[in-house]
Amino acid sequence: MTINFLNIIQVLVGIALIGFILIQRGPGATAGSAFGGGASGTVFGAKGSGSFLTKATAILATAFFIVTMLIAIDSRNMMGATGEATEQDLGVMGSIDNQDKPAVVIPGDDVDGNAEADQVIDDAIKQADDNLTQVKEEAANAVDNVVESTEAAVEEIKEDAEDVVSDEDGDQ
């Protein structure tokens, strides 16, 4: 609970920190004021926003580091003395009970005692493999056809180019 609250605070402080850093002027920004930039009419006064933004950035950076340290301390306290995590609420993932089932199902395995369902799954896997093999063969044939037609087109273009060159040599 505390970590969620601290994470929200850290994200908000991080966004504010990014914003304050991005709106600060760089060292080259003062050159424009020498040519009539009108810096005296700004919200932060004639000196500009440098000191305000610098102080605000420093405060936000300090707050960011403090919140980060608090998150680290809180997560360390969640760990037991042995270094193992105490009981955590995993939400939906914590309610999934897959302790007694294998992580990978191999075709032919009777995982849940339903041999008919396993046979249907095995047949579907075999059909998918056959379909994949067929698609690969058709794709290879299509590529071969494209290569052959491209080679034929290149030969035809070469012949046309030779005819044009020979016609130009004959005209001279």
PABALO-347987 format. One record per atom (N, C-alpha, C): residue number from 1; residue in three letters; x, y, z. Coordinates in Angstrom, 1 decimal. Layout:
NUM / ALA / X / Y / Z
...
//
This chain:
1 / MET / 0.8 / -1.2 / 0.0
1 / MET / 0.0 / 0.0 / 0.0
1 / MET / 0.9 / 1.3 / 0.0
2 / THR / 1.9 / 1.3 / 0.9
2 / THR / 2.8 / 2.4 / 0.9
2 / THR / 3.6 / 2.6 / -0.3
3 / ILE / 4.0 / 1.5 / -0.9
3 / ILE / 4.8 / 1.6 / -2.1
3 / ILE / 3.9 / 2.1 / -3.3
4 / ASN / 2.7 / 1.8 / -3.4
4 / ASN / 1.8 / 2.3 / -4.4
4 / ASN / 1.7 / 3.8 / -4.3
5 / PHE / 1.5 / 4.3 / -3.1
5 / PHE / 1.4 / 5.8 / -2.8
5 / PHE / 2.7 / 6.4 / -3.2
6 / LEU / 3.8 / 5.8 / -2.7
6 / LEU / 5.1 / 6.4 / -3.0
6 / LEU / 5.4 / 6.4 / -4.5
7 / ASN / 5.0 / 5.4 / -5.2
7 / ASN / 5.2 / 5.3 / -6.7
7 / ASN / 4.4 / 6.5 / -7.4
8 / ILE / 3.2 / 6.7 / -6.9
8 / ILE / 2.4 / 7.8 / -7.5
8 / ILE / 3.1 / 9.1 / -7.3
9 / ILE / 3.6 / 9.3 / -6.0
9 / ILE / 4.3 / 10.6 / -5.7
9 / ILE / 5.6 / 10.7 / -6.5
10 / GLN / 6.3 / 9.6 / -6.7
10 / GLN / 7.5 / 9.7 / -7.5
10 / GLN / 7.3 / 10.0 / -9.0
11 / VAL / 6.2 / 9.5 / -9.5
11 / VAL / 5.9 / 9.8 / -10.9
11 / VAL / 5.5 / 11.3 / -11.0
12 / LEU / 4.7 / 11.8 / -10.1
12 / LEU / 4.3 / 13.2 / -10.2
12 / LEU / 5.5 / 14.1 / -10.0
13 / VAL / 6.4 / 13.8 / -9.1
13 / VAL / 7.6 / 14.6 / -8.9
13 / VAL / 8.5 / 14.5 / -10.1
14 / GLY / 8.6 / 13.3 / -10.7
14 / GLY / 9.4 / 13.1 / -11.9
14 / GLY / 8.9 / 14.0 / -13.1
15 / ILE / 7.6 / 14.0 / -13.3
15 / ILE / 7.0 / 14.7 / -14.4
15 / ILE / 7.2 / 16.2 / -14.1
16 / ALA / 7.0 / 16.7 / -12.9
16 / ALA / 7.2 / 18.1 / -12.6
16 / ALA / 8.7 / 18.4 / -12.8
17 / LEU / 9.6 / 17.6 / -12.4
17 / LEU / 11.0 / 17.8 / -12.6
17 / LEU / 11.4 / 17.9 / -14.1
18 / ILE / 10.9 / 17.0 / -14.9
18 / ILE / 11.1 / 17.1 / -16.3
18 / ILE / 10.6 / 18.4 / -16.9
19 / GLY / 9.4 / 18.8 / -16.5
19 / GLY / 8.8 / 20.1 / -17.0
19 / GLY / 9.6 / 21.3 / -16.6
20 / PHE / 10.1 / 21.3 / -15.3
20 / PHE / 10.9 / 22.5 / -14.9
20 / PHE / 12.2 / 22.5 / -15.6
21 / ILE / 12.8 / 21.4 / -15.9
21 / ILE / 14.1 / 21.3 / -16.6
21 / ILE / 13.9 / 21.8 / -18.0
22 / LEU / 12.8 / 21.4 / -18.7
22 / LEU / 12.6 / 21.8 / -20.1
22 / LEU / 12.3 / 23.2 / -20.3
23 / ILE / 11.7 / 23.9 / -19.3
23 / ILE / 11.3 / 25.3 / -19.5
23 / ILE / 12.4 / 26.3 / -19.1
24 / GLN / 13.5 / 25.7 / -18.5
24 / GLN / 14.7 / 26.6 / -18.2
24 / GLN / 15.4 / 27.0 / -19.5
25 / ARG / 15.9 / 28.2 / -19.5
25 / ARG / 16.6 / 28.7 / -20.6
25 / ARG / 18.1 / 28.2 / -20.6
26 / GLY / 18.6 / 27.9 / -21.8
26 / GLY / 20.0 / 27.5 / -21.8
26 / GLY / 20.9 / 28.8 / -21.8
27 / PRO / 22.2 / 28.6 / -21.8
27 / PRO / 23.2 / 29.7 / -21.7
27 / PRO / 23.1 / 30.6 / -23.0
28 / GLY / 22.7 / 30.0 / -24.1
28 / GLY / 22.6 / 30.8 / -25.3
28 / GLY / 21.3 / 31.7 / -25.4
29 / ALA / 20.4 / 31.5 / -24.5
29 / ALA / 19.1 / 32.2 / -24.6
29 / ALA / 19.2 / 33.6 / -24.3
30 / THR / 20.3 / 34.0 / -23.5
30 / THR / 20.4 / 35.4 / -23.1
30 / THR / 20.9 / 36.3 / -24.3
31 / ALA / 21.4 / 35.7 / -25.3
31 / ALA / 21.9 / 36.5 / -26.5
31 / ALA / 20.8 / 37.2 / -27.2
32 / GLY / 19.6 / 36.6 / -27.2
32 / GLY / 18.5 / 37.2 / -27.8
32 / GLY / 18.0 / 38.5 / -27.1
33 / SER / 18.2 / 38.6 / -25.8
33 / SER / 17.8 / 39.8 / -25.1
33 / SER / 18.7 / 41.0 / -25.5
34 / ALA / 19.9 / 40.8 / -25.9
34 / ALA / 20.8 / 41.9 / -26.3
34 / ALA / 20.3 / 42.6 / -27.5
35 / PHE / 19.5 / 41.9 / -28.3
35 / PHE / 18.9 / 42.5 / -29.6
35 / PHE / 17.5 / 42.9 / -29.4
36 / GLY / 17.1 / 43.2 / -28.2
36 / GLY / 15.7 / 43.7 / -28.0
36 / GLY / 14.7 / 42.5 / -27.7
37 / GLY / 15.1 / 41.6 / -26.9
37 / GLY / 14.3 / 40.4 / -26.6
37 / GLY / 13.1 / 40.8 / -25.7
38 / GLY / 13.1 / 41.9 / -25.0
38 / GLY / 12.0 / 42.3 / -24.2
38 / GLY / 11.9 / 41.4 / -22.9
39 / ALA / 13.1 / 41.1 / -22.3
39 / ALA / 13.1 / 40.3 / -21.1
39 / ALA / 12.5 / 41.0 / -19.9
40 / SER / 12.4 / 42.3 / -19.9
40 / SER / 11.9 / 43.1 / -18.8
40 / SER / 10.4 / 42.9 / -18.6
41 / GLY / 9.7 / 42.4 / -19.6
41 / GLY / 8.2 / 42.3 / -19.4
41 / GLY / 7.8 / 40.8 / -19.1
42 / THR / 8.7 / 40.0 / -18.6
42 / THR / 8.4 / 38.6 / -18.4
42 / THR / 7.7 / 38.5 / -17.0
43 / VAL / 7.1 / 37.3 / -16.8
43 / VAL / 6.4 / 37.0 / -15.6
43 / VAL / 7.3 / 37.0 / -14.4
44 / PHE / 8.5 / 36.6 / -14.6
44 / PHE / 9.5 / 36.4 / -13.4
44 / PHE / 10.3 / 37.7 / -13.2
45 / GLY / 10.1 / 38.7 / -14.0
45 / GLY / 10.9 / 39.9 / -13.8
45 / GLY / 12.0 / 40.1 / -14.8
46 / ALA / 12.8 / 41.1 / -14.7
46 / ALA / 13.8 / 41.5 / -15.7
46 / ALA / 15.0 / 40.5 / -15.6
47 / LYS / 15.2 / 39.9 / -14.4
47 / LYS / 16.3 / 39.0 / -14.3
47 / LYS / 16.0 / 37.6 / -14.9
48 / GLY / 14.8 / 37.4 / -15.2
48 / GLY / 14.4 / 36.2 / -15.8
48 / GLY / 13.9 / 35.2 / -14.7
49 / SER / 13.7 / 34.0 / -15.2
49 / SER / 13.2 / 32.9 / -14.3
49 / SER / 14.3 / 32.0 / -13.8
50 / GLY / 15.5 / 32.4 / -14.1
50 / GLY / 16.6 / 31.5 / -13.7
50 / GLY / 16.7 / 31.1 / -12.2
51 / SER / 16.6 / 32.0 / -11.3
51 / SER / 16.8 / 31.7 / -9.9
51 / SER / 15.6 / 30.9 / -9.4
52 / PHE / 14.3 / 31.3 / -9.8
52 / PHE / 13.2 / 30.6 / -9.4
52 / PHE / 13.2 / 29.1 / -9.9
53 / LEU / 13.4 / 29.0 / -11.2
53 / LEU / 13.4 / 27.6 / -11.8
53 / LEU / 14.6 / 26.8 / -11.2
54 / THR / 15.7 / 27.4 / -11.0
54 / THR / 16.9 / 26.7 / -10.5
54 / THR / 16.5 / 26.1 / -9.1
55 / LYS / 16.0 / 27.0 / -8.2
55 / LYS / 15.6 / 26.5 / -6.9
55 / LYS / 14.5 / 25.5 / -6.9
56 / ALA / 13.5 / 25.7 / -7.7
56 / ALA / 12.4 / 24.7 / -7.8
56 / ALA / 12.9 / 23.3 / -8.3
57 / THR / 13.8 / 23.4 / -9.3
57 / THR / 14.4 / 22.1 / -9.8
57 / THR / 15.2 / 21.4 / -8.7
58 / ALA / 16.0 / 22.2 / -8.0
58 / ALA / 16.8 / 21.6 / -6.9
58 / ALA / 15.8 / 20.9 / -5.8
59 / ILE / 14.8 / 21.6 / -5.5
59 / ILE / 13.8 / 21.1 / -4.5
59 / ILE / 13.2 / 19.8 / -5.1
60 / LEU / 12.7 / 19.8 / -6.3
60 / LEU / 12.1 / 18.6 / -6.9
60 / LEU / 13.1 / 17.5 / -7.0
61 / ALA / 14.3 / 17.8 / -7.4
61 / ALA / 15.3 / 16.7 / -7.5
61 / ALA / 15.6 / 16.1 / -6.1
62 / THR / 15.6 / 16.9 / -5.1
62 / THR / 15.8 / 16.4 / -3.7
62 / THR / 14.6 / 15.5 / -3.3
63 / ALA / 13.4 / 16.0 / -3.6
63 / ALA / 12.2 / 15.2 / -3.3
63 / ALA / 12.2 / 13.9 / -4.1
64 / PHE / 12.6 / 13.9 / -5.3
64 / PHE / 12.7 / 12.7 / -6.1
64 / PHE / 13.6 / 11.7 / -5.4
65 / PHE / 14.8 / 12.1 / -5.0
65 / PHE / 15.8 / 11.2 / -4.4
65 / PHE / 15.2 / 10.7 / -3.0
66 / ILE / 14.6 / 11.6 / -2.3
66 / ILE / 14.0 / 11.1 / -1.0
66 / ILE / 12.9 / 10.1 / -1.2
67 / VAL / 12.0 / 10.3 / -2.1
67 / VAL / 11.0 / 9.3 / -2.4
67 / VAL / 11.6 / 8.0 / -2.9
68 / THR / 12.6 / 8.1 / -3.7
68 / THR / 13.3 / 6.9 / -4.2
68 / THR / 13.9 / 6.1 / -3.0
69 / MET / 14.5 / 6.8 / -2.1
69 / MET / 15.0 / 6.1 / -0.9
69 / MET / 13.9 / 5.5 / 0.0
70 / LEU / 12.8 / 6.2 / 0.1
70 / LEU / 11.7 / 5.7 / 0.9
70 / LEU / 11.1 / 4.4 / 0.3
71 / ILE / 11.0 / 4.4 / -1.1
71 / ILE / 10.6 / 3.2 / -1.8
71 / ILE / 11.5 / 2.0 / -1.5
72 / ALA / 12.8 / 2.3 / -1.6
72 / ALA / 13.8 / 1.3 / -1.4
72 / ALA / 13.8 / 0.7 / 0.1
73 / ILE / 13.6 / 1.6 / 1.0
73 / ILE / 13.5 / 1.2 / 2.4
73 / ILE / 12.2 / 0.4 / 2.7
74 / ASP / 11.1 / 0.8 / 2.1
74 / ASP / 9.9 / 0.1 / 2.3
74 / ASP / 9.9 / -1.2 / 1.6
75 / SER / 10.5 / -1.3 / 0.4
75 / SER / 10.6 / -2.7 / -0.2
75 / SER / 11.5 / -3.6 / 0.5
76 / ARG / 12.6 / -3.0 / 1.2
76 / ARG / 13.5 / -3.8 / 2.0
76 / ARG / 12.7 / -4.4 / 3.2
77 / ASN / 11.9 / -3.6 / 3.8
77 / ASN / 11.1 / -4.0 / 5.0
77 / ASN / 10.1 / -5.1 / 4.6
78 / MET / 9.7 / -5.1 / 3.3
78 / MET / 8.7 / -6.1 / 2.9
78 / MET / 9.4 / -7.5 / 2.9
79 / MET / 10.7 / -7.5 / 2.7
79 / MET / 11.4 / -8.8 / 2.6
79 / MET / 11.6 / -9.3 / 4.1
80 / GLY / 11.6 / -10.6 / 4.2
80 / GLY / 11.8 / -11.1 / 5.6
80 / GLY / 13.2 / -11.1 / 6.0
81 / ALA / 13.5 / -11.6 / 7.2
81 / ALA / 14.9 / -11.6 / 7.7
81 / ALA / 15.7 / -12.5 / 6.8
82 / THR / 15.1 / -13.5 / 6.2
82 / THR / 15.9 / -14.5 / 5.4
82 / THR / 16.1 / -14.0 / 4.0
83 / GLY / 15.5 / -12.9 / 3.7
83 / GLY / 15.7 / -12.3 / 2.3
83 / GLY / 14.6 / -12.8 / 1.4
84 / GLU / 13.7 / -13.6 / 1.8
84 / GLU / 12.6 / -14.0 / 1.0
84 / GLU / 11.4 / -13.1 / 1.1
85 / ALA / 10.7 / -12.9 / 0.0
85 / ALA / 9.6 / -12.0 / 0.0
85 / ALA / 8.5 / -12.5 / 0.9
86 / THR / 7.9 / -11.7 / 1.6
86 / THR / 6.7 / -12.0 / 2.4
86 / THR / 5.5 / -12.1 / 1.5
87 / GLU / 4.4 / -12.6 / 2.0
87 / GLU / 3.2 / -12.7 / 1.1
87 / GLU / 2.8 / -11.4 / 0.5
88 / GLN / 2.7 / -11.4 / -0.9
88 / GLN / 2.3 / -10.2 / -1.6
88 / GLN / 1.0 / -10.5 / -2.4
89 / ASP / 0.2 / -9.4 / -2.5
89 / ASP / -1.0 / -9.5 / -3.3
89 / ASP / -0.6 / -9.4 / -4.8
90 / LEU / -0.7 / -10.5 / -5.5
90 / LEU / -0.4 / -10.5 / -7.0
90 / LEU / -1.6 / -10.2 / -7.9
91 / GLY / -2.7 / -9.9 / -7.3
91 / GLY / -3.9 / -9.6 / -8.1
91 / GLY / -4.4 / -10.9 / -8.8
92 / VAL / -4.6 / -10.7 / -10.1
92 / VAL / -5.2 / -11.8 / -10.9
92 / VAL / -4.2 / -12.9 / -11.1
93 / MET / -2.9 / -12.6 / -11.2
93 / MET / -1.9 / -13.6 / -11.4
93 / MET / -1.7 / -14.5 / -10.2
94 / GLY / -2.0 / -13.9 / -9.0
94 / GLY / -1.9 / -14.7 / -7.8
94 / GLY / -3.0 / -15.7 / -7.7
95 / SER / -4.1 / -15.5 / -8.4
95 / SER / -5.3 / -16.5 / -8.3
95 / SER / -5.2 / -17.6 / -9.2
96 / ILE / -4.2 / -17.6 / -10.2
96 / ILE / -4.1 / -18.7 / -11.1
96 / ILE / -3.3 / -19.8 / -10.4
97 / ASP / -4.0 / -21.0 / -10.4
97 / ASP / -3.4 / -22.2 / -9.8
97 / ASP / -2.8 / -23.1 / -10.8
98 / ASN / -1.6 / -23.0 / -11.1
98 / ASN / -1.0 / -23.9 / -12.1
98 / ASN / 0.2 / -24.7 / -11.5
99 / GLN / 0.1 / -25.0 / -10.2
99 / GLN / 1.2 / -25.7 / -9.5
99 / GLN / 1.3 / -27.1 / -10.0
100 / ASP / 0.1 / -27.8 / -10.3
100 / ASP / 0.2 / -29.2 / -10.6
100 / ASP / 0.2 / -29.5 / -12.1
101 / LYS / 0.3 / -28.5 / -12.9
101 / LYS / 0.3 / -28.7 / -14.4
101 / LYS / 1.7 / -28.3 / -14.9
102 / PRO / 2.2 / -29.0 / -15.9
102 / PRO / 3.5 / -28.6 / -16.4
102 / PRO / 3.4 / -27.3 / -17.1
103 / ALA / 4.6 / -26.6 / -17.2
103 / ALA / 4.6 / -25.3 / -17.8
103 / ALA / 4.5 / -25.4 / -19.3
104 / VAL / 5.0 / -26.5 / -19.9
104 / VAL / 5.0 / -26.7 / -21.3
104 / VAL / 4.3 / -28.0 / -21.6
105 / VAL / 3.3 / -28.0 / -22.5
105 / VAL / 2.5 / -29.1 / -22.8
105 / VAL / 3.1 / -29.7 / -24.1
106 / ILE / 3.6 / -31.0 / -24.0
106 / ILE / 4.1 / -31.7 / -25.2
106 / ILE / 3.0 / -32.5 / -25.8
107 / PRO / 2.9 / -32.4 / -27.1
107 / PRO / 1.8 / -33.2 / -27.8
107 / PRO / 2.0 / -34.7 / -27.3
108 / GLY / 0.8 / -35.3 / -27.0
108 / GLY / 0.8 / -36.7 / -26.5
108 / GLY / 0.7 / -36.8 / -25.0
109 / ASP / 1.0 / -35.8 / -24.3
109 / ASP / 0.9 / -35.8 / -22.8
109 / ASP / -0.5 / -35.8 / -22.4
110 / ASP / -0.9 / -36.5 / -21.4
110 / ASP / -2.2 / -36.5 / -20.9
110 / ASP / -2.2 / -35.7 / -19.6
111 / VAL / -2.4 / -34.3 / -19.8
111 / VAL / -2.2 / -33.4 / -18.7
111 / VAL / -3.3 / -33.4 / -17.7
112 / ASP / -4.5 / -33.4 / -18.2
112 / ASP / -5.7 / -33.3 / -17.3
112 / ASP / -6.5 / -34.5 / -17.2
113 / GLY / -6.0 / -35.6 / -17.7
113 / GLY / -6.8 / -36.9 / -17.7
113 / GLY / -7.8 / -37.0 / -18.7
114 / ASN / -8.0 / -36.1 / -19.6
114 / ASN / -9.0 / -36.1 / -20.7
114 / ASN / -8.2 / -36.5 / -22.0
115 / ALA / -8.2 / -37.8 / -22.3
115 / ALA / -7.4 / -38.2 / -23.5
115 / ALA / -8.1 / -37.8 / -24.8
116 / GLU / -9.4 / -37.6 / -24.8
116 / GLU / -10.0 / -37.2 / -26.1
116 / GLU / -9.7 / -35.7 / -26.4
117 / ALA / -9.7 / -34.9 / -25.4
117 / ALA / -9.3 / -33.5 / -25.6
117 / ALA / -7.8 / -33.4 / -26.0
118 / ASP / -7.0 / -34.2 / -25.4
118 / ASP / -5.6 / -34.2 / -25.7
118 / ASP / -5.4 / -34.7 / -27.2
119 / GLN / -6.2 / -35.6 / -27.6
119 / GLN / -6.1 / -36.1 / -29.0
119 / GLN / -6.5 / -35.0 / -30.0
120 / VAL / -7.6 / -34.3 / -29.6
120 / VAL / -8.0 / -33.2 / -30.5
120 / VAL / -6.9 / -32.1 / -30.6
121 / ILE / -6.3 / -31.8 / -29.5
121 / ILE / -5.2 / -30.8 / -29.5
121 / ILE / -4.1 / -31.3 / -30.3
122 / ASP / -3.7 / -32.6 / -30.2
122 / ASP / -2.6 / -33.2 / -31.0
122 / ASP / -2.9 / -33.1 / -32.4
123 / ASP / -4.1 / -33.4 / -32.8
123 / ASP / -4.5 / -33.4 / -34.2
123 / ASP / -4.5 / -32.0 / -34.8
124 / ALA / -4.9 / -31.0 / -33.9
124 / ALA / -4.9 / -29.6 / -34.4
124 / ALA / -3.4 / -29.1 / -34.6
125 / ILE / -2.5 / -29.6 / -33.7
125 / ILE / -1.1 / -29.2 / -33.8
125 / ILE / -0.6 / -29.8 / -35.1
126 / LYS / -0.9 / -31.1 / -35.4
126 / LYS / -0.4 / -31.7 / -36.6
126 / LYS / -0.9 / -31.0 / -37.8
127 / GLN / -2.2 / -30.7 / -37.8
127 / GLN / -2.8 / -30.0 / -39.0
127 / GLN / -2.1 / -28.6 / -39.2
128 / ALA / -1.9 / -27.9 / -38.1
128 / ALA / -1.2 / -26.6 / -38.2
128 / ALA / 0.2 / -26.8 / -38.8
129 / ASP / 0.9 / -27.8 / -38.3
129 / ASP / 2.2 / -28.1 / -38.9
129 / ASP / 2.2 / -28.4 / -40.4
130 / ASP / 1.2 / -29.2 / -40.8
130 / ASP / 1.0 / -29.5 / -42.2
130 / ASP / 0.7 / -28.3 / -43.0
131 / ASN / -0.2 / -27.4 / -42.5
131 / ASN / -0.5 / -26.2 / -43.2
131 / ASN / 0.7 / -25.3 / -43.3
132 / LEU / 1.5 / -25.2 / -42.2
132 / LEU / 2.7 / -24.4 / -42.3
132 / LEU / 3.6 / -24.9 / -43.4
133 / THR / 3.8 / -26.2 / -43.4
133 / THR / 4.7 / -26.8 / -44.5
133 / THR / 4.2 / -26.4 / -45.9
134 / GLN / 2.9 / -26.5 / -46.0
134 / GLN / 2.3 / -26.3 / -47.3
134 / GLN / 2.5 / -24.8 / -47.7
135 / VAL / 2.3 / -23.9 / -46.7
135 / VAL / 2.4 / -22.5 / -47.0
135 / VAL / 3.9 / -22.1 / -47.3
136 / LYS / 4.8 / -22.8 / -46.6
136 / LYS / 6.2 / -22.6 / -46.9
136 / LYS / 6.6 / -23.0 / -48.4
137 / GLU / 6.0 / -24.2 / -48.8
137 / GLU / 6.3 / -24.7 / -50.1
137 / GLU / 5.7 / -23.7 / -51.2
138 / GLU / 4.5 / -23.2 / -50.9
138 / GLU / 3.9 / -22.3 / -51.9
138 / GLU / 4.6 / -21.0 / -51.9
139 / ALA / 5.1 / -20.5 / -50.8
139 / ALA / 5.9 / -19.3 / -50.8
139 / ALA / 7.2 / -19.5 / -51.6
140 / ALA / 7.9 / -20.6 / -51.4
140 / ALA / 9.1 / -20.9 / -52.1
140 / ALA / 8.8 / -20.9 / -53.6
141 / ASN / 7.7 / -21.6 / -54.0
141 / ASN / 7.4 / -21.6 / -55.5
141 / ASN / 7.1 / -20.2 / -56.0
142 / ALA / 6.4 / -19.4 / -55.2
142 / ALA / 6.1 / -18.0 / -55.6
142 / ALA / 7.4 / -17.2 / -55.8
143 / VAL / 8.3 / -17.4 / -54.9
143 / VAL / 9.6 / -16.7 / -55.0
143 / VAL / 10.4 / -17.1 / -56.2
144 / ASP / 10.4 / -18.5 / -56.5
144 / ASP / 11.0 / -19.0 / -57.7
144 / ASP / 10.4 / -18.4 / -59.0
145 / ASN / 9.1 / -18.3 / -59.0
145 / ASN / 8.4 / -17.7 / -60.2
145 / ASN / 8.8 / -16.2 / -60.3
146 / VAL / 8.8 / -15.5 / -59.3
146 / VAL / 9.2 / -14.1 / -59.4
146 / VAL / 10.6 / -13.9 / -59.8
147 / VAL / 11.5 / -14.8 / -59.3
147 / VAL / 12.9 / -14.7 / -59.8
147 / VAL / 13.0 / -15.0 / -61.3
148 / GLU / 12.3 / -16.0 / -61.7
148 / GLU / 12.4 / -16.4 / -63.1
148 / GLU / 11.8 / -15.3 / -64.0
149 / SER / 10.7 / -14.7 / -63.6
149 / SER / 10.1 / -13.7 / -64.4
149 / SER / 11.0 / -12.4 / -64.4
150 / THR / 11.6 / -12.2 / -63.3
150 / THR / 12.5 / -11.0 / -63.2
150 / THR / 13.8 / -11.2 / -64.1
151 / GLU / 14.3 / -12.4 / -64.1
151 / GLU / 15.5 / -12.7 / -64.9
151 / GLU / 15.1 / -12.6 / -66.4
152 / ALA / 13.9 / -13.1 / -66.8
152 / ALA / 13.5 / -13.0 / -68.2
152 / ALA / 13.3 / -11.5 / -68.5
153 / ALA / 12.7 / -10.7 / -67.6
153 / ALA / 12.6 / -9.3 / -67.9
153 / ALA / 13.9 / -8.6 / -68.1
154 / VAL / 14.9 / -8.9 / -67.3
154 / VAL / 16.2 / -8.3 / -67.4
154 / VAL / 16.8 / -8.7 / -68.7
155 / GLU / 16.7 / -10.0 / -69.1
155 / GLU / 17.3 / -10.4 / -70.4
155 / GLU / 16.6 / -9.6 / -71.6
156 / GLU / 15.3 / -9.4 / -71.5
156 / GLU / 14.6 / -8.7 / -72.5
156 / GLU / 15.1 / -7.2 / -72.6
157 / ILE / 15.3 / -6.6 / -71.4
157 / ILE / 15.7 / -5.2 / -71.3
157 / ILE / 17.2 / -5.1 / -71.9
158 / LYS / 18.0 / -6.1 / -71.6
158 / LYS / 19.4 / -6.1 / -72.2
158 / LYS / 19.4 / -6.2 / -73.7
159 / GLU / 18.5 / -7.1 / -74.2
159 / GLU / 18.4 / -7.2 / -75.7
159 / GLU / 17.9 / -5.9 / -76.3
160 / ASP / 16.9 / -5.3 / -75.7
160 / ASP / 16.4 / -4.0 / -76.2
160 / ASP / 17.5 / -3.0 / -76.2
161 / ALA / 18.3 / -3.0 / -75.1
161 / ALA / 19.3 / -2.0 / -74.9
161 / ALA / 20.4 / -2.2 / -76.0
162 / GLU / 20.7 / -3.5 / -76.3
162 / GLU / 21.7 / -3.8 / -77.3
162 / GLU / 21.2 / -3.4 / -78.7
163 / ASP / 19.9 / -3.6 / -78.9
163 / ASP / 19.4 / -3.2 / -80.2
163 / ASP / 19.4 / -1.7 / -80.4
164 / VAL / 19.2 / -0.9 / -79.3
164 / VAL / 19.2 / 0.5 / -79.4
164 / VAL / 20.7 / 1.0 / -79.6
165 / VAL / 21.6 / 0.3 / -78.9
165 / VAL / 23.0 / 0.7 / -79.1
165 / VAL / 23.5 / 0.4 / -80.5
166 / SER / 23.1 / -0.8 / -81.0
166 / SER / 23.5 / -1.1 / -82.4
166 / SER / 22.9 / -0.2 / -83.4
167 / ASP / 21.6 / 0.2 / -83.2
167 / ASP / 21.0 / 1.1 / -84.1
167 / ASP / 21.7 / 2.5 / -84.1
168 / GLU / 22.1 / 2.9 / -83.0
168 / GLU / 22.8 / 4.2 / -82.9
168 / GLU / 24.2 / 4.1 / -83.6
169 / ASP / 24.8 / 3.0 / -83.5
169 / ASP / 26.2 / 2.8 / -84.1
169 / ASP / 26.0 / 2.7 / -85.6
170 / GLY / 24.9 / 2.2 / -86.1
170 / GLY / 24.6 / 2.0 / -87.5
170 / GLY / 24.2 / 3.4 / -88.1
171 / ASP / 23.6 / 4.3 / -87.3
171 / ASP / 23.2 / 5.6 / -87.8
171 / ASP / 24.4 / 6.5 / -88.0
172 / GLN / 25.5 / 6.3 / -87.4
172 / GLN / 26.6 / 7.2 / -87.4
172 / GLN / 27.4 / 6.9 / -88.6
//
